[in-house]
Amino acid sequence: MARIGAEERRQDFIEATIKVIAEYGIADATTRRIAAAADSPLASLHYVFHTKDELFSAVYESLINMPQQSLQYAPTGATTAESIGEMLRQLVKWFTLHPDRATTQFELFFWNLRNNPEMATKIYAVSIEAAQQAIRKITGEALDQTALITVSRLLINLFDGLLLAWSTHGDLERLESETDTACQAVQLLVDSY
């Protein structure tokens, strides 16, 4: 049997955790269940991630990092406002193509909010920072720092609200319509700067 590298094993555990949380919820995401989903001994999981909090942090970080590639797209000839609106659209689209990740992201955030509020605060800050970096990459210096912070916060808040609503109603057509409206709101805000 071929030996699996540490980084590959780490990623296996992250993927398994996403699946387990999406299927069973965070309360029933035991390390034993996660190790089984990764087809790995429990001891290997504890070797790679010393605590469950460490594992959950790695999962959340990957949930922030995974869709970043979808944020690199800016339509040719688009204004700054249109580019940022399109970022929101692409982010929502990415998560609708990966519903387990959307479910897991919500589960982890609310679990942290109840059990580790400092981590929840950190998660939100990291999300805002990731949005700011993505906006800067596409728009350059088109927005000053105050505008960048405001637009990034709105982008994350709209994104979270859209996915939470979609999680409850499950209607992709409705989500697309609501996303269009949210993108227009982002564009209007950006245009006001």
Stockholm file with secondary structure:
# STOCKHOLM 1.0

chainA/1-193         MARIGAEERRQDFIEATIKVIAEYGIADATTRRIAAAADSPLASLHYVFHTKDELFSAVYESLINMPQQSLQYAPTGATTAESIGEMLRQLVKWFTLHPDRATTQFELFFWNLRNNPEMATKIYAVSIEAAQQAIRKITGEALDQTALITVSRLLINLFDGLLLAWSTHGDLERLESETDTACQAVQLLVDSY
#=GR chainA/1-193 SS CCCCCHHHHHHHHHHHHHHHHHHHCSTTCCHHHHHHHTTSCHHHHHHHCSSHHHHHHHHHHHHHHGGGGGGGCCCTTCCHHHHHHHHHHHHHHHHHHCHHHHHHHHHHHHHHHHHCHHHHHHHHHHHHHHHHHHHHHHHTTSSCHHHHHHHHHHHHHHHHHHHHHHHHHCCHHHHHHHHHHHHHHHHHHHHHC
#=GC SS_cons         CCCCCHHHHHHHHHHHHHHHHHHHCSTTCCHHHHHHHTTSCHHHHHHHCSSHHHHHHHHHHHHHHGGGGGGGCCCTTCCHHHHHHHHHHHHHHHHHHCHHHHHHHHHHHHHHHHHCHHHHHHHHHHHHHHHHHHHHHHHTTSSCHHHHHHHHHHHHHHHHHHHHHHHHHCCHHHHHHHHHHHHHHHHHHHHHC
//
